[in-house]
Amino acid sequence: MKEDILHNMATIHERIKKACQQSGRDIDEVRLLLATKTVSADRIKIALGGGQTLIAENKVQELKEKYEDLKNITHESHFIGHLQTNKIKDILKFGVTCIQSLDRLDLAEKLHQRLLAENKTMDVFIQVNTSNEESKFGVDPIDAIDLVQKISRLSTLKIKGLMTIGLFSAETEKVRTCFKILKDLQQDIIRENIPNVEMKELSMGMSSDLETAIEEGATMVRVGTAVFGPRIYPDTYYWNEENTDH
Ligand SMILES: *Cc1c(COP(=O)(O)O)cnc(C)c1O
């Protein structure tokens, strides 16, 4: 079990390295994030012990359950799931330094109010729906600049980049289109020169499509299955609002 996780991590680093070489990018430009939904704290500890520094959960409940076990191990914790406004107070208790799934103004405003009250700030990525699938969250690309502008006025939220979940498809070129949309959007936002907005990060690419994402400019790839093995629940369980209370 330990060997599997470490071996898989090495394989992923090798894939990242190769993809960087092939697209003429510096390997330091791409960071590995481990998506740890359904993964026990013990198994996450193996990854952290193996040199991994960045992990992310999809559900506040799971974050909470593993928090005590992991809090004394140096690492960075992001949030990549659909966040309900009634979980905002909770998420601020468990050491999350970046919410990658910010996709609507009402959530941003409530988060801002809470952060103000606690005298804190939060890094955020704007999640964009680049695949046009109704089942996924994220702002429509057409509305993204407007949303970035509005969120930029909320002083506690520090926009650092964009996140997307690409299309689930075996057709690489269709997946690539999603990543290109995110990259183009990043460039458009940079041209807008919006105060309080940084656009360095592009979080895109998962176990099956990280090479394509790196070719298209990803600065962070989010990998779960390829390191920890298959999950028992389908991903829609984690991405559907109806199920977020479990
Ligand atoms: C689960 C998850 C991932 C990782 O997916 P794998 O296919 O297991 O690599 C990446 N991003 C998000 C938002 C996820 O929920």
The ligand as a Gaussian input file, in Angstrom:
#p B3LYP/6-31G(d) Opt

LIG

0 1
 C      -11.355000      14.214000      -7.976000
 C      -10.917000      15.471000      -8.599000
 C       -9.725000      15.534000      -9.319000
 C       -8.816000      14.346000      -9.549000
 O       -9.433000      13.483000     -10.427000
 P       -8.718000      12.086000     -10.852000
 O       -9.383000      11.727000     -12.108000
 O       -8.978000      11.137000      -9.742000
 O       -7.285000      12.373000     -11.010000
 C       -9.369000      16.758000      -9.852000
 N      -10.140000      17.857000      -9.704000
 C      -11.302000      17.825000      -9.030000
 C      -12.091000      19.071000      -8.890000
 C      -11.719000      16.640000      -8.456000
 O      -12.878000      16.605000      -7.793000

